[in-house]
Structures are given as C-alpha cells and as structure tokens.
Amino acid sequence: CVARRNDGTAVAWGNNQNGGDASDVDLTDVADISCGSTMCVARKNDSTAVAWGWFNATGVDLTDIADISCGVYACVARKSDGTAVAWGFDCRGGDAPDVDLTDVADISCALVCVARYSSPKTISDGLSDMSNAFSDSSLFVASTLAAILFLFQ
C-alpha cells in the first residue's frame, strides 16, 4: 500500500518485495500514486516518476510523465508527448514491444493495461495477427495471453 500525504510526501507499507519497502526511492514532492499487487509508482511534481516493488522499472524512462497507472502485475506511464511506457510481468501488459504506444490519450491497468488513442489508428497487435482501424474513441487492451479489441462508438 502507499499513501500520499497533504505535504506531498508518500509512505509505503506491506509486503516488502511487492511495494511495501520504498526505502530505495525518493517519495517527496509526490503528485500522484498508483499501486498494483506487486509494484507501485509515484509521479512527482517535476514530471518524473519513481517505481518500486517486484518490478522497479529498471531501464524504463520515467521522465516527462503526465499520468500513471498500475494494475495487478504491470504499470504504465503516459508521457506529456503522448507516448507511453509499460513495465511488469510480460504476460500482463508489462512488455509491449508490439503495441503502438504513441498518440495515447488515456491509460489504465487492471489485469492487463489499456491505452486509448487520441486519434484514429490502424493497429496490428503482433500477437494474433489482427489488424483493425479504430475511431478516436477506441481502446486497445494488450496481453500476451489474449489480444482483445474494444470499439466504442
């Protein structure tokens, strides 16, 4: 668990390997927080983010961050330029090399991660060889266990 205090600091507790131990990250000047069951992320007021837990986002560029979301096994961060980065368990959205994470308007993670594009896209998920054209209100859900496409008109 993690809590953000009114003074902009945050405190974490719980199982140490799953995000309860945040002693290796700086939890000051925190603007937003998100935790899944195995990791946490905090977005700071300077538009950087810090991550800790089972997957600590080693090698992931957490600068220029506009939004964050953690699900059960993966986290995603949307940058102010409309790109997004993901990390965590590969089969739950943490590894997204075949997903176009540009022109992203919104993000969300639960069991898998979801990105809503801000303009029409043609997407090939690389998992089941499907290609579809979407309107700007579409959602793309990515997981190596299943590629599920939702279209909201």
Disulfide bonds with the S-S distance in Angstrom:
Cys35-Cys40 2.04
Cys70-Cys75 1.98
Cys109-Cys113 2.20
